[in-house]
Amino acid sequence: MESAPRSVASLKVISYNMHGFFQGCPALDDLISTDQPDVILLQEHWLTPAKLSLSIILLSVAQLC
């Protein structure tokens, strides 16, 4: 009896050190456009919790347009 072929799922993860959110945004935009990652890990964004959620929403909306 032959077994069915297995497919391998892939997950592209990028880890990026922003050196400040607004300083790192242009490079982050390029990474998203060229590499199309599934997950992005951001370090050193230096945003307060209140500003973090708003900035991520704005970044998400910018990528959808």
Buried (B, 14 or more C-beta within 10 A) or exposed (E): EEEEEEEEEEEEEBEBEBEEBEEBBEEBEEBBEEEEBEEBEBEEBBBEEEEBEEBBEEBEEEEEE
